[in-house]
Amino acid sequence: MPPASRRARARNYDPDRTRAALTAQIGHVLDAARVLSAAQLAAPSGLPNWDVHHLLVHIARQIEAVPQVIAAEAAAKADLDLPTWARSTAAIADLLDADTREAAVATERAAARIAEAAEQLAHVMDRAVEPGRNVRVTLGAMRSTDFLVTRLVELVVHTDDLARATGTEIPLDRQALAAVTRLLADALAARAPGNSVEVRIPPYAAVQCVPGPRHTRGTPPNVVETDPVTWIRLATGRTSWQAALDAAVVTASGDRADLAAYLPVLG
């Protein structure tokens, strides 16, 4: 049997760590946004038909979502887990695009909007981490603490987008990066259940996935390994499997160690 730490299982995220990571990552984005030039704000974001201003406004909207869902009627039961959320976001991509475009037109200074969103978030954070609180979101109902983890995904993924689009270095909070790496690894395991391939993303995650001949002990004969940022880019479609192999930022050994058919996992 594979080690218990590497079997597919529901993963819990410490609310206090999530809270600290979210606060820290918002701070890093805000510091970067405040010093961007007009030319940088107008530059392509790397996302279809969005400039950097659109990207920053989208980030603000993802932060604003927390007070909005906390203020709404609570859900009696959570039926949406984090891996399912990750694999379902494509269903609301058009809605998010339309929301971002509308908000971008109405927003003169994106950094100021992020700052205001961060302030409003701080006011509801105690309620957001209350044990047993369930919230309603577009894709279903989930634990409030899990919803905060989805905000970490948004912040980490788009921090990387922002850094690449503007040519600036923006820190990724270690706890935020760890949580997002693990969530997206779990989403891969849920999308491609099995144990013929071990995916290692040190130092944060290792999961077994992909159907195939079952091994009886130890490490599967197929192993994929990469770093957390490369994994996030693969899992979100920012880079392709072949491009990552060509750049030698991912290693894959074994006949089944090809994840191209299962990527991206976000959406």
N, C-alpha and C positions, 0 to 999 in steps of 0.2 A: 504494500500500500504506500502511496506517496505520503510524505510527512504531513501531519495535520495542518501545519502552517501554510501548506501549499494547496490544500483541497479547496474547491469552490465553496464559499460560505457567505452568509450575510455578514457584512463588515459594519462595525459601529465606529463612529467618529466622536471623539471626546468634544463635547460642546464648548468647553472653555478654550481648548486649543483651536477649534474652528473659529470661535469668536476672535481670538487674538490674531490668528492668521488673516482673517478677513479684514480686520482693522488695519493690520500692517500693510497688506497688499494694496488696499485703497490708498493708503498714505503714499506708497511708492508711485502709484499711477498719478496721483494728484501732484506730487512734486515734479514729475516729468511734464505733465500737461501745462503747468503754470509757466514754464519757460519755453514753450514751443513758439516758433516764429510763425508769421502769417503764411510763409511759403511752406513750412512743414505742415501746418494745418490743412493746406490745400493739396498736399501731396497724396498720391494713391495710397490706400491703406493696405493693399494686398488682398482685400476682400472685394467681391464683384460690385463695381459701381459705387463704392464708398471711398470718400477721402478720409483723411485722419480726423477731421471734424466730425464726420459721421460716426467713426469708430469711438471717439470719446463720448459722444452723446449716447451711443448704444451702451457703453459701460455705465454711464450715469443712470440710464433706464433700468439696467439690471440691479443696481443698488437700490433705486427707488422702489423696486418691486417688493422688497422686504417689508417696509412699513405698510404698503398697500395690502399684502396678503395677511399681515398680522391684524390689520384693522377690519378685515372682512370676516364674515361668519366662519367660525371654526368648523372643520370637518370632524365627523364622529369617528371615522376610521380611515387609516392610511392604506391605500391600495397601490401606491406607486413607489417602488424602491429605486435606489440610485442607478444601478445598471440599466434598468428598464427606462428610466428617465433619459439616460445618456443615449440609448439606442432609438429614442422616440423623438428627439428634438427636430429631426428633419420635417416632421409633420407640421411644425409651426414656423418653419424658416421664412415663408412668405409673409406671415403675420408680423414677425420680428423685423423683417426688412421694411415693411410699410410703416410700422411704428417708428422705426429709427429715422426714416426719411421725413416723416411728419414732424418729429421732435427736433430734427436737425434744422429744419427751416425756422422753427420757433425759438431756437436757442442761439443767442448772440455769442456767449462765452461758455464754451463747453467745460472749461476748468472750474468756473464758478458753479455750474450746475452739479458737477461731481462733488464739490465742496459742500454744497447744500444737501445733496443726497447723503453724504457721509454724516452730516450733522443729524439729519432726520433718522438715519439708521441707528445712531447711538442712543436715541431716545427710546427705541423699541427693542433694543438688543436683549434686555433682561427678559422680556416677554417671549422673544424668539427662541431663547434657550430653555424655556420652562419644560420640564419633563412631561411627556404625555400630550403636548400640544400638537395638533394636526392642522394643516392649512390646505386650502384649496388653491391649486394652480391650474394653468391651462390644460395640462396633460392629465390631471387627476388630483388625487389627494395624497399628501405625504407628510411625514413628520416634519415639524418646523425645523428641527436641528438638521435633518437631511436637506431641507430647502436651503439652509445656509451653506451647506457643502456645494450645492449647485452654483451658488454665487461665487464660491472659490474657483470653480471650473471656469466660469465666465471671466473672472478677474485674471487668473493665471494665463489662460489661452490668449486673451486680448492684450495682456501686458506684453506677451511675446510678439504679437502682431504689431503693437505700437512701437516696440523697440526696433523691430526690423524695418518698419515703414519710415521711421524718423532717423535711423542711424544712431540712436542713443542707447546707452546702457541703463536698463531699469532693473533694479533688484527683484528677484523672486523670493518671497518669504519661504524659508525652508519647510515650515509646517504646511503652508499652502501648496507648495510643489509636491510634497509627500502625499497629501490627501488626493490631489488631482491625479497623480500618477497611479495611485492605488485604485481609485474609482474607475479610471479608463482601462486599467488592466482587468478589473472585475467585469467590466462591460464586454471586453473581448472574450473572457471565459464564458460569459452568459450567451454571447452570440455564437460561439463555436465550441459547444460543450464537448469535452473529451479529455484525454490525458496522454495523447501521443506527442505533444509538443510542450516544452517548458519555456515560458517567456520570462526572462530575468531583466529587471530594471533596477539595478543596484543604485543606491542602498535601500530603496523603498518598497519594492514589490517583486514577487515571483508567483506566477500562476501557471496552471496546466490547462491545456485547451486542445481543440481540434480532434475530431473523431479519427479513430484508427485502431490498429492492433493494440491491445491492452498489455502494458508491461506489468510485471508482478512486483517489482520492488525498485527503490532508488530512482535515479534520474532517467527520464525518458530518453530514447535514442536521438531525439530531435530537440535542439536547443536554439533559442533566439535570445540575443542579448543586445541591449542598447542603453543609452543614458536617458534620464527622465525627460529632458527637453526634446530630444529626438523622438522619444515615445509619444509625447503629447502631440507633436507635429504629425506623426504618422496616424495617431488615433483620431485626429480632427481633420485629416485631409490636407494639412498645410504642406506636406511633402509626400511623395509616393514611395512605395516599398522599393521599387527599382532604383529610384534616385538615392535613397538612403543606403542601399547596398553599394551603389557605384561610388558614393562618397565615403564608404567605409565607416559610417557612423552606426551601422548595425551589422552584427554577425549572425549567420544562420548556418547551422550544421545539421545534416540529416535529410533524408528524402522528403519528409513532410514539413520541413521548416521553412515554408513559404506562406506568409500571412497575407499576400496580396488580395486574395479572395475575401478576406474578412475585414479589410480596412477600407475606409475609416470606420470607427465604431461610434463616434459621436454623430448622431443623426442616423 
